Amino acid sequence: MKYDYMSRFHALISVQNGKVFIREVEARNGVFLNYSQDRLGVIPREIFEGDDLSFGVKLEGDGELEIPVTLGIFTLKAK
């Protein structure tokens, strides 16, 4: 898939002691959780089953989000 506003190394998802964490790596346009307009940032944040992660959303200069056709939304699911 090609996402117009997603970096090659956009986010890192890790599992530690059975918990799932995500953080931005080289995300110029950010990673967003559950449709919030606040970026996740580089500090690992725990995510839970049912959380929606948005990648490839373009950030405008004033903090507004532009939702392109190539937006990617991924939902964390259990086994």
N, C-alpha and C positions, 0 to 999 in steps of 0.2 A: 504494500500500500504506500501511496505517496501522500504526505500531509504537507501542505504549503507552509505551515508555521510551526512545524515540529523539528527540533534539533536532532542530529544523528544520535547523540547520547543525551536524551532528554531527562530521564529519571532513573533512579535506582530503587528497585523493590527488593527488600530482604526479609527473611524470616528468622527471628531470634526467639528461642524458647517458646515456640508455637505461636508467636505473635507476628503479624505482618506489618512492615513499615515501608514508607515511601518517602523519598526526598528528591528535590530537583538536582540535576547534575550540571548540565550545560543548557538549560532551558531558557532561551532568550524570551520566549513568550509564556512561560510558566506551566504549572500543573495545578489543576483546580479540583477540589473535592466537593461532591454533592452540590454542584452548580453555584457555589459561592464565588464571589468576584475577588476573593482574597487568594493570592498565590500561596502554595504550600511552603516554598522556600527550601533552604538547604539543610535545615535541621530535620532529622528523621521524625516522621509523624506516624503514629499507629493508625492503621485503617482496619475496618471491620467488614464482615460479610454484609453485602447489600450496598456498601459505599460505591458511589459512581465517581470515577476519575476521568477528567476531561483533559485531553492533550490537543495541541494544534490550534488553540484559540489565540488569535492575534490581539496583543495589547496595544492600544492606541497610546499616544503620548500623555493624555490626560487621565489615564487609568481606565478608560472605557474599553469594553471588550468588543471585538468584531468576531462574529461567528461565521467562519468561512464554510463553504460546501464540504471541505475535506476535514471537518472536525472529527476527532475520534473520542468516543466515550466507551469506557470499559468498566464493567461491574465486577467487584470482588465476590467470588462465590466459594462456598465450601466444596468439599469433594463431590 
